[in-house]
């Protein structure tokens, strides 16, 4: 069983500990009941089940409550717990939150009531459409346009590597409205699936299967009331959403790493070599120790960032970047050690550590690649030095 002693850290309140306990019991059963052979269907089933059983209430603010807010520690606990059990379950939950994060943080009452009610219940699947072919990490270089035309904006352009692309019911789409050059000229829109001029042009396959697609917009007319916040706020909105959800990517990596350590301990304590358990080898003990240290260090960074956001710190760009960089990179190392400790079984298709090896790699790229996080951290360090 995964170590839960971290829940006694001062970052958490009693309701977080209850959430972790109850979700762990739920996930241990639910994950086994979903057929993963059809990825689109499996994701839809996970969303429906997560909504039906109430877990998606943590993915967005409650539109019925004026005081509702995002609890980032709960988001991280949910993602860590689901990832430890099933990567696709984590993906399904995460995209419900990320896809509607802009509506949670900046949407008006009508937008929240219309869409968050549906995504929190699992009735609708959401997606976050920011990346373009020429602008992955460079959001300010986005070229997709949104031109006012009467009571609508007319969208033209392309988005790619969009999670839930092709199965989502609603997309948060960022496009250039031109109030200023660069980052200051972007806006965010709610785009329901099925609007004329909105097409899925390609489904993308990766080493860890998820629904991914390229989206094409050809004179797609979006009602002006589907603008999120004010025109020209798109970059601010996108960065604010990523501030909240980057620590949760780190939490998912943490969940993968914890599962890898559990699988490794099970392996080395039951596998015999020369009349003794594999664990008795000092080199193996060294690997296990390194894995445990990396996991605890990552957890401290993850939940520090989440705690700071929950305590009202306006921006946690530095802390979120540190958490994502360290947790995803170290989880890759932890899982690589787990594969090594499993020997041939570690690279055998269908084995849990082989699945984890494929699952972890994308986390070092999406929502800000590791090298981009290094740039963010370095710039924050320089700014702090110059202010001192």
C-alpha positions in Angstrom: 0.0 0.0 0.0 1.2 3.5 -0.9 2.7 5.6 1.9 0.1 8.0 3.2 2.2 9.6 6.0 2.5 12.8 4.0 -1.2 13.5 4.7 -0.1 14.3 8.3 2.0 17.3 7.0 0.7 20.7 8.0 -0.2 21.5 4.4 -3.5 19.6 4.8 -6.8 19.9 6.7 -9.0 17.1 7.8 -11.2 17.2 4.7 -8.2 16.6 2.5 -7.3 13.4 4.5 -10.9 12.2 4.2 -10.8 12.9 0.4 -7.6 10.9 0.0 -9.0 7.9 1.9 -12.4 7.8 0.2 -11.1 8.4 -3.3 -8.4 5.7 -2.9 -11.1 3.1 -2.0 -13.3 4.3 -4.9 -10.4 4.2 -7.5 -9.2 0.7 -6.5 -12.6 -0.6 -7.7 -13.6 1.8 -10.5 -10.4 1.5 -12.5 -10.8 -2.2 -12.9 -14.3 -1.9 -14.3 -13.4 0.3 -17.3 -12.3 -1.4 -20.6 -9.3 0.5 -21.9 -9.3 -1.1 -25.4 -11.4 1.8 -26.8 -9.7 5.0 -25.4 -12.4 7.4 -26.4 -15.1 5.3 -24.8 -13.0 4.6 -21.7 -12.5 8.4 -21.2 -16.2 9.1 -21.6 -17.0 6.3 -19.1 -14.5 7.7 -16.6 -15.9 11.2 -16.9 -19.4 9.9 -16.4 -18.5 7.7 -13.4 -16.4 10.5 -11.8 -19.3 12.9 -12.2 -21.9 10.4 -11.0 -20.0 9.6 -7.9 -19.3 13.2 -7.1 -15.5 13.4 -7.6 -15.8 16.0 -10.4 -17.1 18.6 -7.9 -13.4 19.2 -7.1 -12.6 20.0 -10.8 -14.3 23.4 -10.9 -16.0 26.0 -8.8 -19.6 25.4 -7.8 -21.8 27.7 -10.0 -24.5 27.7 -7.3 -22.3 29.3 -4.7 -20.9 32.8 -4.9 -18.1 31.9 -2.4 -16.9 28.7 -4.2 -13.3 28.6 -5.1 -10.8 26.2 -6.5 -9.1 24.1 -3.8 -5.7 23.3 -5.4 -4.7 20.9 -2.6 -7.8 18.8 -3.3 -7.1 18.9 -7.1 -3.6 17.6 -6.4 -4.8 14.9 -4.0 -7.4 13.7 -6.6 -4.8 13.6 -9.4 -2.1 11.9 -7.3 -4.6 9.3 -6.1 -6.1 8.6 -9.5 -2.7 8.5 -11.2 -1.5 5.9 -8.7 -4.4 3.7 -9.8 -5.0 4.4 -13.4 -3.4 7.0 -15.7 -6.5 7.3 -17.9 -8.7 8.0 -14.8 -6.3 10.9 -13.9 -6.4 12.2 -17.5 -10.2 12.2 -17.5 -10.4 14.1 -14.3 -7.6 16.5 -15.1 -9.1 17.6 -18.4 -12.5 18.4 -16.8 -10.7 20.8 -14.6 -8.2 22.3 -17.1 -10.8 22.5 -19.9 -13.1 24.7 -17.8 -10.4 26.3 -15.7 -10.9 29.6 -17.5 -14.7 29.5 -16.8 -14.1 28.7 -13.1 -11.6 31.6 -12.7 -12.9 34.2 -15.1 -16.3 33.2 -16.4 -19.5 35.2 -15.6 -22.4 33.7 -13.7 -24.3 32.7 -16.8 -21.2 30.9 -18.3 -20.5 29.1 -15.1 -24.1 28.0 -14.7 -24.4 26.7 -18.2 -21.2 24.8 -18.5 -19.8 24.0 -15.0 -23.0 22.4 -14.0 -22.6 20.0 -16.9 -18.8 19.3 -16.5 -19.0 18.8 -12.7 -21.8 16.2 -13.2 -20.0 14.4 -16.0 -22.7 15.3 -18.4 -20.3 17.2 -20.7 -16.6 16.6 -21.5 -14.3 19.6 -21.7 -11.0 20.6 -23.5 -8.4 23.3 -23.3 -7.3 24.5 -26.8 -4.2 26.7 -26.5 -1.4 25.0 -28.5 -0.9 25.8 -32.2 1.5 24.2 -34.7 4.0 27.1 -34.5 3.4 28.0 -30.9 3.6 25.3 -28.2 5.4 26.9 -25.3 5.4 30.4 -27.0 1.8 31.3 -26.3 2.4 34.9 -27.3 3.1 33.7 -30.8 -0.4 32.3 -31.3 -1.8 33.2 -34.7 -5.4 32.0 -34.6 -7.7 35.0 -35.1 -11.1 36.0 -33.7 -12.7 39.0 -35.5 -15.8 40.8 -34.2 -18.7 40.6 -36.6 -22.0 41.9 -35.2 -23.1 39.7 -32.3 -20.3 37.1 -33.0 -16.6 36.6 -33.2 -15.4 34.8 -36.3 -12.6 32.3 -35.6 -10.1 31.2 -38.1 -7.0 29.0 -37.5 -5.8 25.8 -36.1 -5.1 24.2 -32.7 -3.2 21.0 -32.2 -2.2 18.5 -29.5 -5.6 19.2 -27.9 -6.4 16.7 -25.2 -10.0 15.4 -25.4 -10.0 16.7 -29.0 -12.7 14.8 -30.9 -14.7 13.7 -27.8 -15.2 17.0 -26.0 -18.5 18.8 -25.8 -17.1 22.2 -25.0 -13.7 23.7 -25.7 -11.9 26.8 -24.2 -10.2 28.3 -27.2 -7.6 31.1 -27.2 -7.4 33.3 -30.3 -5.9 36.6 -31.3 -8.4 39.5 -31.1 -5.6 42.1 -31.7 -6.0 44.6 -28.9 -2.2 44.8 -28.8 0.7 42.9 -30.2 2.0 39.6 -28.7 0.6 38.3 -25.5 -1.7 41.2 -24.8 -3.8 40.6 -28.0 -5.3 37.2 -27.1 -8.8 36.4 -25.8 -10.5 33.3 -24.5 -13.7 31.8 -25.9 -16.2 29.0 -25.0 -16.7 27.0 -28.2 -19.3 24.2 -28.1 -18.6 21.2 -30.3 -20.6 21.1 -33.5 -20.5 24.7 -34.4 -20.4 25.3 -38.2 -16.8 25.8 -39.3 -15.3 23.9 -36.4 -13.7 20.6 -37.5 -11.5 17.8 -36.2 -8.9 17.3 -38.9 -6.6 14.7 -37.3 -6.5 12.4 -34.4 -3.1 12.0 -32.8 -1.7 8.8 -31.4 1.0 8.7 -28.6 2.9 6.2 -26.6 0.4 6.5 -23.8 -3.0 6.4 -25.5 -5.2 9.5 -24.9 -7.8 11.3 -27.0 -5.7 14.0 -28.8 -6.6 15.9 -32.0 -5.9 18.8 -34.3 -8.8 21.3 -34.5 -9.5 23.5 -37.5 -11.6 26.7 -37.5 -12.9 28.1 -40.8 -15.1 31.1 -40.3 -16.5 29.6 -37.1 -19.0 32.1 -35.6 -19.0 32.2 -31.8 -21.6 34.3 -30.0 -20.0 37.3 -28.2 -21.5 36.1 -24.9 -19.1 33.2 -25.1 -16.1 35.5 -24.6 -14.5 34.7 -21.3 -13.6 37.8 -19.3 -12.6 40.8 -21.4 -11.1 40.9 -24.9 -7.3 41.0 -24.6 -7.2 39.1 -21.3 -6.5 35.7 -22.9 -2.9 35.5 -22.0 -3.6 36.4 -18.4 -6.4 33.9 -18.3 -4.3 31.1 -19.7 -1.4 31.8 -17.3 -3.7 31.9 -14.3 -5.3 28.6 -15.3 -1.8 27.0 -15.7 -0.8 28.4 -12.3 -3.5 26.4 -10.8 -3.1 23.2 -12.8 0.7 22.9 -13.2 1.0 21.7 -9.6 -1.6 19.1 -10.4 0.5 17.8 -13.3 3.3 17.4 -10.7 0.8 15.6 -8.4 -0.1 13.1 -11.2 3.6 12.4 -11.7 3.9 11.9 -8.0 1.1 9.3 -8.1 2.9 7.5 -10.9 6.1 7.5 -8.9 4.4 6.2 -5.8 2.9 3.3 -7.7 6.3 2.5 -9.2 7.8 2.4 -5.8 5.0 0.1 -4.5 5.5 -2.2 -7.5 9.2 -2.3 -6.9 9.0 -3.1 -3.3 6.6 -5.9 -4.1 9.1 -7.2 -6.7 12.3 -7.0 -4.7 10.8 -8.5 -1.5 9.4 -11.5 -3.3 12.0 -12.2 -6.0 14.7 -14.6 -4.9 18.3 -14.5 -6.1 21.0 -16.9 -4.9 18.8 -18.0 -2.0 17.9 -14.5 -0.7 15.4 -11.8 -1.6 16.5 -9.3 -4.2 16.0 -6.6 -1.6 19.0 -8.0 0.4 21.3 -6.6 -2.3 22.7 -3.3 -1.1 22.6 -1.9 -4.6 18.9 -2.6 -4.7 18.4 -1.0 -1.3 20.2 2.0 -2.7 17.8 2.3 -5.6 14.8 2.0 -3.3 16.2 4.7 -1.0 16.8 7.1 -3.9 13.2 6.5 -5.1 11.8 7.2 -1.7 13.8 10.4 -1.3 12.8 11.7 -4.8 9.1 11.0 -4.0 9.1 12.8 -0.7 11.0 15.8 -2.1 8.6 16.0 -5.0 5.6 15.8 -2.7 7.0 18.7 -0.6 7.3 20.9 -3.7 3.8 19.9 -5.0 1.9 20.6 -1.8 3.9 23.7 -1.0 2.7 25.2 -4.3 -0.9 24.0 -3.8 -1.0 25.3 -0.2 0.3 28.7 -1.2 -2.4 29.0 -3.9 -5.1 28.0 -1.5 -3.7 30.5 1.1 -4.4 33.3 -1.4 -1.1 34.0 -3.0 -2.1 35.7 -6.3 0.6 34.0 -8.5 2.7 30.9 -7.8 4.5 30.9 -11.1 7.9 30.0 -9.5 6.5 27.4 -7.1 4.4 25.8 -9.7 7.3 25.6 -12.1 9.5 24.1 -9.5 6.9 21.5 -8.6 6.3 20.5 -12.2 9.9 20.4 -13.2 11.1 18.4 -10.2 8.2 16.0 -9.8 7.9 15.0 -13.5 11.7 14.7 -14.0 12.2 12.7 -10.8 9.2 10.5 -11.5 10.8 9.6 -14.8 13.9 8.5 -12.8 11.9 6.6 -10.2 9.9 4.7 -12.9 13.1 3.9 -14.9 14.5 2.4 -11.7 11.3 0.4 -11.3 11.6 -1.0 -14.8 15.3 -2.0 -14.2 14.4 -3.7 -10.9 11.7 -5.8 -12.8 14.2 -7.0 -15.3 12.6 -8.5 -18.4 9.2 -8.1 -17.0 9.8 -4.4 -16.8 9.6 -4.0 -20.6 6.9 -6.6 -21.1 3.7 -5.2 -22.6 0.9 -5.3 -20.1 3.0 -5.0 -17.0 2.2 -2.0 -14.7 5.7 -0.6 -14.7 5.8 -0.7 -18.5 2.6 1.2 -18.5 3.9 3.7 -16.1 7.0 4.2 -18.3 4.8 5.2 -21.1 2.5 7.3 -19.0 5.1 9.5 -17.4 6.9 10.8 -20.5 4.3 13.2 -21.7 4.1 14.9 -18.3 7.5 16.4 -18.9 6.2 18.1 -22.1 2.6 19.3 -21.7 1.5 22.4 -19.8 5.1 23.7 -20.1 8.0 21.5 -21.0 10.8 20.9 -18.4 13.2 23.2 -20.2 10.6 26.0 -20.3 10.1 25.5 -16.5 13.8 26.0 -16.1 13.6 29.3 -17.9 10.7 30.4 -15.8 12.5 29.5 -12.6 15.8 31.2 -13.6 13.9 34.4 -14.5 12.1 34.4 -11.2 15.4 33.9 -9.4 17.0 36.8 -11.2 14.0 39.1 -10.5 14.1 38.2 -6.8 17.8 38.9 -6.7 17.4 42.3 -8.4 14.6 43.3 -6.0 16.7 42.3 -2.9 
